Amino acid sequence: MADRAPVRERTRAKHATVHALLAAGHSKRSIARPLGMGLSTVRRFAHAAEPEQLFAGQWQSRPTKLDAFKSYLDQR
């Protein structure tokens, strides 16, 4: 999980930047250009009231081929 921490921190920082620029009166398109983000990404960041809402659905456990063997592997 340690390797995901920088991604989360960058996301939180970009979320704060997007909201600060929106509060300053910038348009979403003018925010996207200097940050190197797409317009749809800026919209997603602007729509999220808190950065944690951007993490919903990400980094959650997906079914794997090992799921059937997890109980056995946990016992070892």
Summary of the structure (lengths in Angstrom):
residues: 76
radius of gyration: 17.7
end to end distance: 22.0
largest distance: 57.8
contacts: 149
relative contact order: 0.12
helix: 70%
strand: 0%
